[in-house]
Amino acid sequence: MKACLIGRGISYSYSPLIHKGFNEEIDYQIVDLSTDEEFVSFMKSNEYDFFNVTIPYKEQVQPYLDEIDESAKTIGAVNLVVKRENKLIGYNTDFYGIKSAFELNGISLKDKVVMILGSGGTYKTAKAVCKKAGVKKLISVSRSSKPGFITYEHVRYQNDVEIIINCTPVGTYPHIYDKNIDLRPFSKLEAVLDMIYHPMRTNFIKQAERLHKVALNGLIPLVYQGGKAQEIALGKEIALSTYLKVLRLMRRETSAIVLIGMPGSGKSTIGKALANKLGYKFIDTDSLIEKKEGMTIKEIFEKKGEPYFRKKEEEVSRKLVDSKKLVIATGGGMVINPRIMANLSYNSTLVYLYTNDEIDLYNGKRPLLKNKEDYYRLLKERKPLYQKYSDISILKGYDEIDEVVERIIEKL
């Protein structure tokens, strides 16, 4: 069976990985249609058994279809086209994806005040999900003034909002530092869903996490709409366990693992073993800096000073914001710079590796560790930061390396 995704500027898409995850026998391709003329040509001559549709063609595709499923017709957007007996039939599986994101996390939209950011095709689907769920109040937000929408200037006055869904591209890689709204004014906020999945954590998601709200990114809707597309195209139901397996696979395939912790906690040793087990690449930030500078960390401290070294650490972190299938062992002091930790957390799972061992670290190789007192002073300073930034905490203890690696993998 041949299938593909059509859209514009979609070389980054995870769709082939997702569809292969559900069914390895499907030949799934990316067809980037950069002009309207290319789109028209594709629709007239395509030879695919089914294809998914993304921006900007979810509405443009409709006149070329022989039939449109009622749900897609109601929403006004098509993201799946299936060929049956030489007829093209349009569906909308994004509805199922958004609905599943909330259901999987035990979040009910019924009788809630929901705010949706954006006004495009994804907004239409999110709106349909909210209406179907029976929300109490729906607030739609757009950059420009239009009927049925408020503008961003009026967002902060919506004090009763409980759920926010971001359907805009704000924060998508490479524009990761962008942010559309401040979540602090929403005292009743319970959860957010950001339809962006690249990076894993946008600034929108990060702020929700800091405020201790449920924060969902766009990977769940993406995976679930892909599975639903195959169910429709192949006429075969997919088990929940398979959906969860593909979701976990995608989280691993599209992000990195960052190891943080004190010197001597085993970041490099465990990191290399973990990378080998997962089939990832491994890098050590200290080694990268030493190689670029042509001197050891101790020599950098002595000749250029600690501020210079910290600046180099931040430069390295900026190059790692879009890391995938990579295990990164960090320098123990990177945690003191919030900009570094922000960069490392955009598309990574942060693992705090710690040990209760008495380790002889005072061998002259570490510029900030001249004696045992230095170690415990730094530990007191940094431990709260390691705990603050980590997604997972792992005690290394006296376990074998393979045992520690397995515990990390179990928690990913």
Secondary structure, DSSP 8 states (H G I E B T S, - for coil): -EEEEEESS-TT--HHHHHHHH-TT-EEEEEE--SHHHHHHHHHH---SEEEE-TT-TTTTGGG-SEE-HHHHHHT---EEEEETTEEEEE--HHHHHHHHHHHTT---TT-EEEEE--SHHHHHHHHHHHHHT-SEEEEEESS--TT-EEGGGGGG-TT--EEEE-S-TT-TT-TT-----STT-TT--EEEE---SSSS-HHHHHHHHTT-EEE-THHHHHHHHHHHHHHHHT----HHHHHHHHHHHHHHT-EEEEE--TTS-HHHHHHHHHHHHT-EEEEHHHHHHHHHTS-HHHHHHHH-HHHHHHHHHHHHHTTTT--SEEEE--TTGGG-HHHHHHHHSSEEEEEEE--S-----SSSSTT-SSHHHHHHHHHHHHHHHHHH-SEEEE-TT--HHHHHHHHHHH-
